[in-house]
């Protein structure tokens, strides 16, 4: 068994891999700049973790794991290079973990796409776990009902979220690759936009044994190949007779026009019908009888930070959502409006990265129709340098009816709280510090 040292071990993706290795009998060490809940969970599993980055943290015989956020001048990276240690990007480690699972005859199902890959990988992991199949998985978020983001078990399935943001999706060779959708995003990496994205996904497809796609998505329609398809009308797997209520969404699933099962989920919105179809398709294609697991779908309440209720303040409900792309924001607000009514929705939007705000400026302006009020906070830079004339204040002036609140999320909460009334539904939208909005609003009571 090896020794693995994770630099910035406290992130949701890195911690999931660390947890998987610990459960598989490996020694894990690591470091991070803050002591997070993920760090504490890993310590309880036996990991030795230091707070703060230092050359002295690096074991002399470890394999060192980094993410795209770790710079080459990080003292632990420098020390690892001095020692001649192997340095893997987290995707390289996930590749090895997946290949080992396949050697153990597990079916490797990888979920990908611009949107929904965390939800679909989490839903698939949850359903298999609750149905008693003991899956192994490494997801990109916490499954609330399981309170974990990864596990190493003895079942016949290995589930993983495969990230396209930096092209690393091409490293894997899954037995089943699921592509939820393809839209322009991560244009700091994909300089030529959609053509670059399509090339990357086609490379990933060429390495998969079987690929399942959402045929209703325009980006996916640009792909070439023979696929298993899911969609709302003309597809191998379809959803029909859809019925929405405030408490649930019900529909029938058909395979090539043959009835398969009645499905009931707690999740709202058309996008979550697609997410559920993606998982049903993958499970069926892996040999699972969907009727043996269908009752498990309703117990899934969504992944952490996916329209997740974080608190209630005297009749004011506060939700946290990771949506940071226009399509994701629109889907979240559509689902919220169908559940609570548009007149109750207050969207608090924290743009994520100057490059994304610049490249999708007009699309963002069209994403907020299903909110009564829109608050725009300062950009979360994610270490990017500012871009001239690309900022939240200017964006807010162009987004008709929106309000610009400057400062920290605490400052935003202090200004927002006095304007709220019973029945309001506040939704924090973004991939940065907006996730603390609920806690900051609670402080105002």
N, C-alpha and C positions, 0 to 999 in steps of 0.2 A: 504494500500500500504506500502511496506517495504522500509527500507534503506539499500542500498548495497554499500560497500566500496571496491574498486578495488585497489590492490597493483600492481603497474606497469600497470596502466590503458592505457598507450599510445601505446601499441602493437596493431597490426591489429586485432588479435583475441579477446583480452580483450576489446578493444574499440568498436568492433561490438556488443558484448553482452551488454556493458554499454549503447550504443545508443538504442538498442532494449528495454531495461528496461525503459529508459527515455521516449520513445515514448509510452510505456505502462502505464505511470503514476507513476512510482516509483521514489524515491529520490536516487540520485547517488552521491557518493563522491569518491575521489581517490587520488593517488599519483604516481609520476614517477620521475626518475632522470633527465629527460630532457623535455623541452616544445616542443612537436611534433605537427605536423599538426592535428593529431588525437585528441590530448588534446584540441587544440583550438576549434575544431568542437564540442566536447562534452561540453565545457564551454558555447558555444553559445546555446546549447540545455538545459542548466540549471545545469550542473554538477559543483560541487565545487571540484577543483583539486589543490593540493599542489605539488610544485616541491621540491623533496627531501623526503627521508623516515624518518619519526619521529613517535614516539609513540603517540604524541599529535594529529596526523592526524586522528586517529581512533575514530569514533563516538561510544558512549557507548552502543547504541542499534542497531548496524548494523550487517548485515551478511557480512562476509569478504570473498572476492574472490581472489584466488591466481592462478598462473600458475606453471608449472613444474620448471620454472627458479627461483622461489622465495625460498630462503633458510629458514630453521626453525629459524635461529638466526636473521632474519630481525626484526628490532625493532617494526614494526607494527604487525607482526605475534606474537611476544612475548607479546605485549600489548593485542592483541585480546584473547590470551590464558589466560592472567591474568584476563580479564573481563569475561571469560567464553562464548565468542561469538562463533557462528557457523562459521566454516571456510570451504569453499567449494573450491575445484579445479574448474577451469573454465568449465571443462567437466561436473561436477556435476550441475552447474548452467544451462548449455546448456540442460542437461537432463530435468531439471525442466521446462525450457522454452518450450521445445518440447512437454512435456507431457501436459502442459497447452494448447498449440495450438491444440493438439489432442482432448482435452476435449471440445474445441470450434469447433469440427468436421473438423478441417483442416487436409488435407492429408500431412503427414510428409514424405518427400523424403530426404533421407540421401545419400550423395555421398562420396565414400571412395576409397581406393586403394593406392598403392605406388606412382603412378604418376597421375596427371590430376584432382585430386578431387577439387582443387581450381577453375580450369577452368570450369569443368562441373557444379559445384554448381553455379558459377557465370553466366554461359551461361543460365542455367535453370531459374535462378532468373530474368535475363535480358529479356529473351523471354516472360515469363509470365507477367512481368511488362509492357513491351512495347505493349503487346497484350491486355492490360487492365484488367488482372485478379487480380490485386492488391495483389500479394503474400507477405507473411512475409518471411524473410530470415536472416540468419546469415552466411556469407561467410568468407573464409579465406583470402580474398584480396579485394581490391577496384575494383568495376566494373566501368571502366573509363567513359562509356557513362552515367551512373547514378551518378558517383562520390560519392558512398557510399559503405559500406561493410555490411550493415544490415538495415532492416526496419521492422516495425510492422504495418501491414495493415489488412484490413477486408476480404481479399479474402479467398479462400478455400484451399490454399497450404501454407505449411511451408517448406522451403528449408534450408538445413544445410550441411556444410562440416564436416565429421566425421573423426577424426584423429586416425590413428592406431599406431602412433609412440611410445606411452607409454601404449598401451593396453586399453585406455579408450573407444575405439569404442564399447566395450562390454557392456557399460552402457545403450545404447539406444535401443528403440524398435520401429523403424520406420515402417510406413505402406509399404514403398518401400525402400529397400536398394540397392544401385547401387555400384558394385565393378568394377572399371576400369581395374585393373591389380594387381598382387601380385609378388613382387621381394624382394630379400634379401636387407634389409636396416634397419637402427636403431639397429645395432647389439650390441650397448651398452646396449640395453634393451632386445632384443631377442637373448639371449646368444647362443641358439642352432640353430639359423638361421631359415631356411624355416619351419622346423617342428613346431617351436613355433609360427611363423606367421600364418600358416595354422590353428593351434588350436584356435588362437585368432579370426580369421575370421569365423571359423565354429561356435564359440560361438556367435558371432555377428549375423550370419545368423539364428541361432536357435531362436533369439529374434525378428526377422523381420517377418512381415506378408507375404511379397513377396520379392524375391531377383532377381536382374537383373545382369548378368555378361558378361564380354567380353570373349567369349569362345575361341578366338584365342590366349589368353595369357596362356603360359605354367604353370605359377603358379596357375592360376584359375583352370586349368585342374586337379589339385591335390585335389580340393574340392569335397566333396560328397554331393549330394542333387539334388533336382529338381528345376531348375532355368529357368527363362526367359533369352534368350541369344541374344547378338548382336555380329556381326563380319562381315568380308568381304566376306565370302562364305557360310558355313553351319551354319545358325543361324536363330532364329525367326525374327530378324531385321537385314537386310543386306543393304550394299551400293553397287550399281552397276553402270557401265558406268561412271566411275570417270574421270573428265577432269580438269587438273591443268593449270592455267595461272598465270602470274605474279600478276594479280589483284585479282584473286578469285579461288575457288575450287567448282566445280559443280558435283553433283551426284544424282542418283535416289535411293530412299529408298523403300524397299520391306518388307512386313510382311508375313512370311510363303509363299514366292514367289508371293504374290499379291502386285501389285504396290500401293504405298501409296502417294508419293509426289516427286516432283523435289526440291532439296535443293541447295542453293547457299550461300557460306560463304566467308568471307574475309580471314580467317585463312589458313595458308599453312601447308603442311605436312600430312602424313598418320595418325600420332597420333591425329591430330585434326578432321579427319574423324571419328575415334573411339570416340573422345570426343563428337562430335555432335550426333553420333548414341546412345551414352549413354543417352543423354538428350532426344532425340526423343523417345527412348524406355520408359523412365520414364514417359514422358508426355502422351504417348499413353496408358500405363498401368494404369495411374491415371484417364483416361477417357477423355482426351483432344483430339479433332479432330486435327491432325497435320496440316491439310490444313488451319485451322483457325489461326495458328501461324507461318506458315513456312516462311512468308516474313520477320519476325522479326529476323531471324537468321543472315542475312547478315549485320545488323547494329552492330553486336558484333565484336569489334576489339581485344578482348583478355583481360585477367585480368592484373592488374598492376604487373609489373615485370615478365610478361610472353611474351618474345620477344617484349618488349615495346620500341618503338623509343623514346629516351630521348633528342636528339639534333642532329643538322647537322652543321658541321664545314667546310665551303668552299668546299662542295661536298663530305665530309666524313660523313657518317651516323653512329650514335652511338646508340646501343641497349642495353637494360638491361634485363637480364633473370635470374630467380630464380633457374635455373637448377643446382643441386648440387649432382646428382646421375648420374652414367655413361649413363644409358638409357635416362634420361632427356636431358643430354648434346648432345648425339647422335641425338635425335629427333629434338632438336633445330637447330643444325648445318645442319642436312639433310634438314629441312624446309628452312633455310637460303640459302643453296647452290642451292636449286631448284628455289628460288626467285631471287637471285643475282648472282649465279655462284660461284663455289668453289674458283676461282682465286681471288675473292675480299674479302674473309672472313678472319678476324683476330680475333681469340678467345683469350680472356683474362680470365684465369681460376683462381679463388680463392678457393682452397680446403676448405671444411667446416667440421671441426672436425678431429682430428688426428685419432680417432677410425674408422671413415668412410674411410679415405684415406688408412688406413692400411688394412681394411677388403676387400676393393674393388680396391686395387692397380692395379692389372692386367686388370680389367675391365675399369678403367679410362684410361689406356694406349691405349685401343682400341676405345676410344670414339671420337677422334678428326680428323678422316680421312677427313672430309669435311671442313677443315680449311686450308687456305694457310699458315698462321702463327699461332703459339700457344705461348702465354705468360703465364707463371705460376707465380703467386704471392705467398707471404707467406700464410701459413695456417691461416684461421680464426678459432680460437680455440673453440669458444662458451663456454668458461670457463673450457675447458678440460686441463689437464696437458699434456705437450709434451710427445711423445713416442720416445724412442731412435731409431734412424735411420729411422724415419718416418717424413719426412719433404719435403718441396717443392723443395729445391735445389737437393736432391737426386732423387726425382721423375722426375724432369726435365731432369736430365742426362739420365734417362731410356726412357723418351718419345722422341723418335727420332725427331730431327729438332726443338724442342721447345726451348724457352729462359726463363731463370729465372730472374725475377725482384724482388729484395728485397725491404723492407721498406713499408711505408704506401701507400694507393691508390693514394695519391697525388704524392708521389715519383714515382710510376709506371707511372702516367700520364705524368709527366715531362720528363721521359726517352722515353716514347712511342711516344709522339706527334711529335717530329722532324722526325720520321721515316714514318709517314703517308703521303699518297698522295690522290689526288682526285679520287673518285671511290671506296675507301676502305670502308668496312663495319665492324665496330668494335663491337664485342658482349661481354659484361661483363657477366660472368657465375659464379653463386654462391649465397649463402644465407646470406652472411655477408656484410662487408663494400664495397664490389665490386659495390654495387648499386650506389655509389657516383662517379663512374668512369666518367660518362658523365659530371658532374659538374666540376670535376677536369680537364678534357680535355678542357672544355670551358675557364678555367682560363689561359690556355696556349696561347690563341689567342693574 
